[in-house]
Amino acid sequence: MFGIGKDKQAEIRYKSADYELLKQGSYVICAVTGQKIDLDSLNYWNVERQEAYIDGAASLKRELDCRKG
């Protein structure tokens, strides 16, 4: 149906080369910045941590932070 999941947070299972949509939505939240990431723009995530990132810089920051701890 038209409009289902529009402007709602999606629930996703991240895989190596793609992701599986578990709950309809139009965006996910960046684990580093807290910003909304439209699913059409989602390019960065971590399979082991099951986290999404707004961009490569946020992904790198999270990786470096996790290595410290």
Secondary structure by P-SEA (a helix, b strand, c coil): cccccccbbbbbbccccccccccccccccccccccccccccccccccccccccccaaaaaaaaaaaaac
